[in-house]
Amino acid sequence: MTMSTPLEQRLSDFDRLARARAAELRDADGPLTDLRRAGEAAFTATSLPGPKTESWKYSRVGPLLEVGLLDAPRADASMPDLPDIDGLDAGRIVIVDGLPRQLPETSVPGVSVTRFSAADPADLAGLGDLADLEGRPFVALNGALIEDGVLIHVGRGVDAGTLELILAQNADGAPCGAHPRVRVVLESGASLALVERHIGTAAVFANSVIEVQVGDAARLAHMRLQLDAGAARSLTALDVAVARDGRYDLQQALLGSTFRRNEIRIRCTGPGAEVAVGGATLTRDRGHLDTQMCLEHAVPHCRSDQVFRALAGERSKTVLNGRIHIHPQAQQTSAELSSRNLLLSHDAEIDAKPELEIYADDVKCAHGATVGRLDDKALFYLRARGIEEASARRMLSFAFLAAVVDAFPLPTVGDHVRSALEAAFDRPAEASQ
């Protein structure tokens, strides 16, 4: 199969290979049998997204259909280099090509980090309940092809401190299909800071699913860093449920790659739930970054606030589809979404589509999106004071992202994000561009 093979044939080949791999795993003994069978059934019943699939309008699946991207990962693959975040004190969870390779030894009573394969079956009850499979073939594929995963469990009223979750590629960059799966459960009154890092620039297909349950009055500060670009094919589904008086704070810093798409679904399931979401993104060269965001207010008296800031340079593409759904019973809801975007070149593309769907009458909601360019007057002001043009553009661009970067709850992570984004901004564009 080559890049010139018709799309229909490539989709057919991918589907055939995926079903063959799922059949190999279907009847394997262990706690994941039901998840695999449900994933296989859903994948078989759902078509892969094509040019006419509305939610995939700006993300064509071609980069995911290349030879080798469904190969099984090697359990003995070399560990990659995993640079530290300066000053971060956290237990480290490492998943390489979808396989757990390192778990922390936690001494905090009530906190456990366990491989699915070693977990008590009772602890895995409900696995997959949050990740809806309908119309989501790649979430179904993750379930069908999962080989293992990680369960993070924080008991009632326990402060678990900080954990670092690393989803990485093998050191050799050998093409394969990785299907990481993580489940995070915070019981009532629990708290956790989770730093999620995606590492790797090779042509590996990482199809990740993360399920998060935030219990009554629990607090989760979730920091997601996707700061490696290159040829990575990354598709991540994040499904979150926030119970009564719970608080979920998701702050993200993202770079584009050959293909990167994040599907985020957050549901307020208990009165008093609060959600805050932030995203600072930068795409360069021909990088692609697609964020599909859906926040559902299913009960009354909940709040959500979403702030997205994006920079797009050269011939890159950034996509944000942000949807807020207010259910009929969700009275006295407060929900806002702001998407502001800057084009750094004439050839870059930003597709911003905020959506607000309201079925309740006692609500306070707002949403909006802007796409523009750097302010010429502000640029002239800085140039007139002796600042070189490149430095002036850098200063203005990162002042634009500050609303999100400054909101990271751990200063050490915020500093790391700032340095990584600045390095990506400063590097020369690819010569072919």
N, C-alpha and C positions, 0 to 999 in steps of 0.2 A: 504494500500500500504506500503510495506517495502522496505528497501534498496536492497533486493534480487529480487524485481520485475524486469522483463526484461525491458531494456531501451525502447523498442518500446511501451510497455504498459504504461510506465511512461510518455513518450512523448504524447501519445494519451490522457491520463488522464489530463495532463496539458492543452493540446489544448482544450479539451472539457470544462474544468472548466473556462478557459480564455474566451471562446466564450459565455458561460452562463453569466459571469459577464458583458461582453461587451453588451450583449442583454439587461440586466437590465438597463444600463446607456444610451443606444443608443438614446432614444427619450426624455430624460430629457430636459426640457426647459432651455434656457440660452445661453450665448455666446460661449459655448464649444460644441454645438451640431454638427457642421460641422467637428470639429477636431475629435470628437469621432467616427462619422460615417466613416470618411476617414481612421482612425486608424483601425476600425473594418474590413473594406473592405480589407485593405492592409494585416492585420494579417491573415484573412481568405484565402487570395490568396498566402501567403508565408508559406513555411514549416519551422518548427523549425530546427535549425542547428543540424546536426548529425555528426558522425565520418568522413564522407566524405566531409563535408563542409570545403573548403580550408581555409577560413578566421578564422575558429574555430578549426583549426588543433590541437592547443595546449591548448584549453580551452573546455573541455567537459561540457555539460550543466547539468549533473547529480545533482550537488548541488542545482540547481534552481528548481528541480522537486519534492521536498519533500512535504509532506502533510502540509498544512497550509500556504504555501508561496504565495497563491493567495487569501487568506482571505482578506476581506475588512478591512482597518484600522478603528479603533474606534476614532470618533471625540473627545471623552472625555478621551482619553488615557493620562496617567500621563506625565507631562513634565519631561524630563531627566535633569540631572545635566549638565550644559553647562559651563565648566571652561573658564575663560577669558584668552586672550593672554596678558601678562603683557605689559603695555605701549601702547596698541593699542587703539586709539581713533577713533571709528567708529560707525555709526548707525548699529543696528543689525536686521537682517531678520532671523526668525526662522521658519523652515518647519519641522514638526514632522510627520513621516510616510506619507509623501506626502502632508500633509495638512498645509497651512500657519497658524501659531499660534501667531506670533509676527512680527509686522512691525514697522520700525522706524518713528518717527515724524520728518520729515525733514523740516527745515526752509529755505533751499536754494531755491530761485526762479528758476523754470525751472527743478527741480528734483522731480520726483514722484515715489513712491513705492506702488503698488496697487495689491490687489487680482484680479485674472481674473474675479471672480464672481462679483466684484464691479467696474470693469473698464468700461469705455465708449467703446461700440462695435467698434467704429472707431479706438480706440487705439490698438485693437486686430487684426485689419486687417493685413493679412499676417502671422498670427500665424501658425506655422508649415511649412512655405515655405522653411526655411533653412534646416530643418531636413528631408532629403530625406528618403522615406519609402521603396524604392525598395530594396529587399533583406535584409531588416533589421526588422525582426519580433518583436524584443523587443522594438524598437522605435515605431513601429505600435501599439504594445500592450500598451505602455505608453499613446498614443493618445486615444485608445479605452477605457481605464480604468481611465483616468484622472478625478479627482473630483474637483480640483481647482489648481491654480498656482499663480505665482508672476510675475508681469511686473515691470521692473526697466527702467525708461525712463529719459534720461538726455538731456535737450534742447540744442539748438544751442549755441555754444560758452560758455557753462556753465562748471565750474569746480565743480564737485560733491563731491570732497574730497574722503573719504574712506567709503565703506560699507562692512559689514561682513555678508556673506550668510552662514547660518548653515543648513545643511541637516542632521537631527538626527532621531534616533529611539525612540520609546516610552520607558519610564523608566522601565516598567515591562519586556521588552524583549520578549513580546508576538509575536509569528510568525505571519506575515501578508505579503501582497504584497503592497508595497508603490511605488507610481508612481509620484515623484515630477517633476514639470515642471516649468522652469524659462525662461523668455525672457528678454534680456538686449538690449536696443536700445540707442546708442549714436548718436545724430545728429551732423551735421558738426561742427568741432572745439571744441566739448565737450571733457571732460576728466574725468576719474574715476579710482580709485584703488579699486578692488574687491577682498576680501579675502573669499574664498570658503572653508568651513570646513565640512567634513563628520564625524559624531560622532555616535558611537554605535558598540558594539561587539557581539550582540546577533544574532540568526539565523532569521533575517528579510531580505526579498528580496527587496532591494531598486533599482528600475529601473528608473533612472533619465534621463531627457532630458533637456539640456540647449542650447538655441539659442542666438547667439550674433551677433548684427549688429553694426559694427564700421563705422561711417559715414566719409565723406570727412574730412581729416586733424584732425580727432578725435584721442584720445589716451586712450587706456584701458590697465592698468596693472592688470593682472589676476593672483592671487596666489591661487593655489589649494592644500589643505592639506587633505590627507587621511591617518591619523596617528593612527587610531584605527585598531587593528588586530582582533583576535578572530574568531567567527563563522559567521561573517557578509557575506551576499551575495550581492555584489554591482556590478551593471552594469550601467555605465554612458555614455551617448552619448553627445558630445559637438560639435556643428556645428557653425562655425564662418564665417562671410563674412567681408572682410576689403576693404573699398572703397578707392578712390583716395587719395594718400598721408596720409592715415590712418596708425596708428601704433598699433599693438596688441602684447603684451608681456605676455606669459603664462609661469609661473614658478611653478613647481610641486614638492611636497615631498610626497612620497607614501610608505605605508607598504602593504605587502600582507595580505590576510585573507583567510578564507575557499574558497571564490571565489571573485575575484575582477578583473574587466575588464573595461577599458576605451577606448571608440571609439572616436577619435578626427578627425574632418574634418575641415580644414581651407582653405578658398578660397580667393585668392587675386583677387578682382573684379574691381579695379581701378588702373591706372598707378601710380607708386610711392608708393604703399602700402608696408609696412615693417612688418615682423613677426619674433619674437624671441620666441623660445620654449626651456625650460629646464626641465629636470626630474632627481631628485635624489631619488633612490628607494632602499629599503631594504626588503628582504623576509627572514623569519625565520621558523624553524620547518617544517611543511608541507604547509606553506602559498603559495598562488597562486596570481600572479599579471600579467595581460596581458594588454599591451598597443598597440592599433591598431591606427597608426598615418598616415593620408593622408593630404599632403599639396599640393594644386593645384595652380599653377601659370597660370591664365587664360588670363592675359593681360601683355603688355610689361612694362619694367622698374620697376620691383618689386624685393624685396630682402627678403630672409628668412635665418635664422640660427637656427639650432637645435642641442642641446647638451644634451646627456643622459648619466648618470652614474648609474650603478646598482651593488649592493652587494647581493649575495644569499648564505644563510647558511643552514646547516642541510639538510633536504630533500625537500626544497622549490623549487619553479619554478618561473622564471621571463621570460616574453616574450615581445619582442619589434619588431613589424613589422612597419618600418618607410618608407613610400612611398612619393616620390616627383614626381609630374606629371607636366611637362612643356608642355603647349598647343602650337599648331603651331604658334599662333599669339603672343606668349609671348617672343618676342625677347628682348635681353639685360636684361635677368634675371640673378640674382645671388642667388644661393641656395646651402646650405651646411647642411649636417647631420653627426654628430659624435656620435657613440654609443660605450662606453667603459664599460666593465663589469668584475667583479671579483667574482670568485667562492671561498667561504670561507670554503667549505667542499667538499669531494669527491662525496657525494651523491646529491649535489645541481645541478640544471639544469638551464641553461640560453639559450634561443633561440632568437638570434638576427638576423634579416633579413632586412637590408636596401635595398630599391628599388629606382631606378632612371629611369624614363620614360621620354624621351626628344623627342619632335617633332619640335623644333626650332633649328636653327644653330648658332645663335649669343647669346650664353649663357656661363655663368661661373658656373659650378656645380661640387660638390664633395660629396661623401658619403663613409662611412667606418664603420666597426664594429670590435672590438677585444674582446676576452674572454680569461681571464688568471687567475692567482693566485697571492697572495701577493709575492712581491719580497723577496726571501730568503736572499739576500745580505743586503737589507735595514733592514730586520728584525734582522739579525745578528748584524748589525751596532748599532741598538738601544739597543739590549740585552747586547752588549759589554760595553755599557755605563751605565749599572746598571738598565735599565728599564725592568720591569717584562714583560713576554711574552704577557699576556693578554692586558696590557696597550700598548705595542708596536704594537700589531695587531690593536687595536682600533685607535691609532694615524695614522697608515698608511691607514686604511680603510677610516677614515673621511677626511684625506688629499685628498683622491681620489674623494670624493663627493664634495669637496670645490668649484670646478668650478661652480656647480649649486647652492649650498646653499648660497654662497657669492653673487650670482646674484639676490637674492630676493630684490625687490626695496624698501621694508620697513624693516629697520634694526630690528624692534621689531619682525616682522614675521620671519626673518632669524634666530634670536636668539631662538625663540620658536621652529622652525624646528630643529635646531642643538640639542637642549636639548632633544626633543622627539626622534630623531633618535639615539642619544647616549643612552638614556634609553632603547630603543628597542634592541639596539646592546648588551647592558650589561646584560640584563635579562637572567637567565638560560634557556637553551633549554628545551622543554617539556620532561618529563621523558620518555614518550613513544618513543621518537625519538632515 
